[in-house]
Amino acid sequence: MTATPPGGNDDQITPPGDLLQLVTTYRHPDLLEIGITKTKHGAWAVLATLRPGVARPLAALDAARGRFEVVYEDPEPIQLGWPATPRQTDDEEP
Amino acid sequence: MATFSECLEALSTFRNVLQHHSMLETAEDKRSGFMMSTRFAALAPAASARTPLTNIHATGVGVRIRDGKIVPDEHVLKVYVFAKLTKSMPMPKSTPLSDLMRHFGKLPVDVEEMPVQLAHQTPPPNQQRNRPIPGGMQATPINQYYVGTLGCYVQREAEAEQQIFALSNNHVLANVNTLPIGTPIVQPGTAIGNATHADVFATLAAFVPIQFPTATDTAPPANEIDAAIAAVPDTSLIKLGTIEGIGQYKPVLATPVPHMRVVKSGRTTAVTHGTITGTHIQGVQVNYGSQSQPRIATFNNVIRIRGDQNNPFSSPGDSGSVILHQETWQPVALLFAGNGISTTACDMGAVCRAFGVVPA
């Protein structure tokens, strides 16, 4: 199997090891999801979604983020793993 | 013999006169209690048509049809009715309206039965039966009342005899861990009619079980992919390297990266474009049950995508679509969940590693 970079330098495609380590190990009761993103300037960053009503920034995450900026996303409805059942749910939101 | 242009020129006036007499006769019928005063009154198939006017549903210009055969060059004014009077019924009295059904001045009139016309909606291309079958098409296990998307084809890297597999989600090809290996997979499936064995193109070969929390779990078990493969015994039925609505893709994996522009083609929303907003996302909850009876699995290391212009990147039925890098047409992810705002996908590299396959 070949993993081919779609373009750009390798450091623009592969996230830094310490960032990967952070998102795969960091947990907090107010944190719904954590992942990797990039800032609008293209720098690697932490992607975080907090429980509804929790104030941003999350102080504990701020202390753990190191050199990486945290990009917060609003919580969304739960993701649904639904196929389509024609004539019944085609018009429903997924 | 009337010409086409003579009939066409008279059509508008004929229509007005026809309507006028129909209204007069309908009023007279109501007074006399006789509801079938002309030979064009409603019959059994159109029993709800209570007046001549309601039985007549269209007018036009055409050629005469006599005893079911077209009479060429005999141009006529046409009156289309839902149902004609049968010969066994008594001929009605002569009225201005019934006379109009025979001639309008010197122009001949022909009454033609044309039952209610039903609008048949053609399914979108991704939902139609298609042979050979490219990626992006609707597919489902046989006898299941749901449909998803066949993403693309993959093959085992090491095997001397290259077995080709169709790739989609566990919740599409295996109905969330429940279908036995060997279950026939059909295209297009139940949306446009009952599937038959002629629709079978593959059989379920393997799936990665989706793990759900149990009463004894202290933490929810983590999943990384929702994927299954189905063996394709006859490769003449399929079209390798192509996705419906997109065309050819490059069958070499690419790494998903935040801000990468992506495209997919799926059963429900067809071709949509979007951007990867996050990768390696941990703790994503996905509901495989209903809203009233949720069945939630947790996923790690998944990818989040948003559609362009705030349009959904996916909808139910797009599950199983392969997501391509928009610039290089390389597979980067396998779509498996969404909420109308964002879409969640698993890393195509992780999918391929799980089955020991590469894109075909």
Contacts between the chains, C-beta under 8 A, distances in Angstrom:
chain1	res1	chain2	res2	distance
A	1	B	157	6.5
A	1	B	253	6.3
A	1	B	349	7.3
A	1	B	352	5.6
A	1	B	353	7.2
A	1	B	358	5.1
A	2	B	252	5.5
A	2	B	253	6.4
A	2	B	358	7.8
A	3	B	253	5.4
A	3	B	254	7.3
A	3	B	255	5.6
A	3	B	349	6.0
A	4	B	252	5.2
A	4	B	253	6.7
A	4	B	254	5.6
A	4	B	255	7.9
A	4	B	328	7.9
A	4	B	330	6.5
A	5	B	254	7.2
A	5	B	255	6.3
A	6	B	254	4.5
A	6	B	255	7.0
A	6	B	257	7.2
A	6	B	260	6.8
A	6	B	325	4.7
A	6	B	327	6.6
A	6	B	328	4.9
A	6	B	330	6.3
A	6	B	332	7.8
A	7	B	327	6.8
A	7	B	328	7.1
A	12	B	257	7.3
A	13	B	255	5.3
A	13	B	257	5.4
A	14	B	255	7.2
A	15	B	279	7.4
A	15	B	280	7.0
A	20	B	280	6.5
A	23	B	280	5.5
A	23	B	281	8.0
A	23	B	282	6.1
A	24	B	280	7.0
A	24	B	282	6.4
A	24	B	300	7.6
A	24	B	301	7.7
A	27	B	283	8.0
A	31	B	283	7.4
A	32	B	283	6.3
A	33	B	281	5.5
A	33	B	282	6.6
A	33	B	283	4.9
A	33	B	284	5.8
A	34	B	281	7.2
A	34	B	282	5.2
A	34	B	283	6.7
A	35	B	278	4.2
A	35	B	279	6.3
A	35	B	280	5.2
A	35	B	281	3.2
A	35	B	282	6.4
A	35	B	304	7.1
A	36	B	258	6.5
A	36	B	278	6.4
A	36	B	279	5.0
A	36	B	280	4.5
A	36	B	281	7.7
A	37	B	258	4.5
A	37	B	277	6.2
A	37	B	278	4.7
A	37	B	279	7.6
A	38	B	257	7.9
A	38	B	258	4.2
A	38	B	259	5.3
A	42	B	259	7.3
A	47	B	258	7.9
A	47	B	277	7.4
A	47	B	278	4.2
A	47	B	281	6.7
A	47	B	304	7.8
A	73	B	277	7.6
A	73	B	278	7.8
A	76	B	339	5.6
A	76	B	341	5.0
A	76	B	342	6.1
A	77	B	339	4.6
A	77	B	340	7.3
A	77	B	341	7.1
A	78	B	285	5.6
A	78	B	286	7.3
A	78	B	287	5.1
A	78	B	294	7.8
A	78	B	296	7.4
A	78	B	339	6.5
A	79	B	284	6.3
A	79	B	285	6.8
A	79	B	286	4.7
A	79	B	287	7.1
A	79	B	337	4.0
A	79	B	338	6.4
A	79	B	339	5.2
A	79	B	342	7.8
A	79	B	344	4.9
A	80	B	286	7.0
A	80	B	287	5.2
A	80	B	316	7.4
A	80	B	337	6.0
A	80	B	338	6.6
A	80	B	339	6.1
A	81	B	169	7.5
A	81	B	171	5.2
A	81	B	176	7.8
A	81	B	226	6.3
A	81	B	286	4.7
A	81	B	287	6.8
A	81	B	288	4.7
A	81	B	297	7.6
A	81	B	319	6.8
A	81	B	336	5.8
A	81	B	337	4.5
A	82	B	171	7.8
A	82	B	287	8.0
A	82	B	288	7.7
A	82	B	316	4.7
A	82	B	319	7.3
A	83	B	140	7.5
A	83	B	146	4.1
A	83	B	147	6.0
A	83	B	148	4.3
A	83	B	171	6.5
A	83	B	172	5.6
A	83	B	316	6.3
A	83	B	317	6.0
A	83	B	319	5.5
A	84	B	146	6.3
A	84	B	147	5.3
A	84	B	148	7.2
A	84	B	191	7.5
A	84	B	267	6.7
A	84	B	268	5.7
A	84	B	315	7.7
A	84	B	316	4.4
A	84	B	317	2.9
A	85	B	145	6.0
A	85	B	146	4.7
A	85	B	147	7.8
A	85	B	316	7.8
A	86	B	146	8.0
A	86	B	147	6.4
A	86	B	190	6.3
A	86	B	191	4.0
A	89	B	316	5.6
A	90	B	268	7.0
A	90	B	315	8.0
A	90	B	316	7.1
A	90	B	317	7.1
A	92	B	316	6.6
A	93	B	312	8.0
A	93	B	315	7.6
A	93	B	339	7.0
A	93	B	340	3.8
A	94	B	312	7.3
A	94	B	314	6.3
A	94	B	315	5.0
A	94	B	316	4.6
A	94	B	318	7.7
A	94	B	337	7.5
A	94	B	338	4.1
A	94	B	339	6.3
A	94	B	340	5.8
